Amino acid sequence: MSCGGLHKLKSKGCFVKIELIEVNNILTPASGFIARCGFDFTLNTALGCAFGCSYCYATAFTQKMSSGEEWGKWTKLKSNAGALIRRSPSLVGKEIYMASVTDPYQPSEREHRVSRGVLEALLECHTGFTLVVQTRGPLITRDIDLLVKLQVKNTVRVNFTVSNDSEKIRQLFEPTCPSLGQRLDAVQRLCDAGIQTNITVTPMLPLKDPVNFAALIFESGVREVVVQVFHDDQNGRENIRGTRSEASEKLAGLGLSRRDLVKQSYVFADALRANGIKVGMNEAGFKAP
Ligand code: SF4
């Protein structure tokens, strides 16, 4: 891994340290729950994530790569990601999950176009693969042109995270993420373009009105939703415990427990099904298409 440019980007009032790096590999053999869901590779376009969610498990895997900045304040963009995809062996029949420990459409993508470069390389050099793009960044709509072309000879799905229905709650748990309205607009544009788009309510934050939220999702055009509440098991991993305790404290501050969220997730799932929306609960919902 080698380092390139370094600068700072202001996003939602916060400065994020952006570094361009070159890596040796861009497709990592899948492991853990990604492998259990049937994927062959994870494709992470960056280390670190400017969205900086309070519950993010990715800190356990990549925070050690920072230069001391706190989670959400640094991103190392893999500037040669597209070039590596061009040189990759055949991807026929392979299932790719982009991305597992970062968001491919965080604010720096607007200028640096690393994810766009990956899509261009996949389009030009490969065929017969499955690609799932996991994001909460409305910037993905910039790349609708490529996603539409990619799905002609491949299977493409966007998993768009919309974790709750309340701006107040979003600002508490994920203050530097796009608003609910921005995300639902993006989902609608993806659906209107004919791109298979699921909403992942993962992790599901406390909902204001599960029935109304289900109706909003239906209006966006989405017909498949994944629902998953916070994990209750830290598996003894210190970094994960640290991250989740921040979110757990916020939850406790609202007078709620994980058990309350589980109960609410069943009400929400029923409301989604009443709208004719297919619901995948927990890990099973992430299965490769
Ligand atoms: S967007 Fe995803 S990877 Fe980024 S901080 Fe939030 S949960 Fe973590």
Boltz pocket constraint, residues with backbone or C-beta under 6 A from the ligand:
constraints:
  - pocket:
      binder: B
      contacts: [[A, 49], [A, 50], [A, 51], [A, 52], [A, 53], [A, 55], [A, 56], [A, 57], [A, 58], [A, 100], [A, 101], [A, 102], [A, 103], [A, 136]]
      max_distance: 6.0
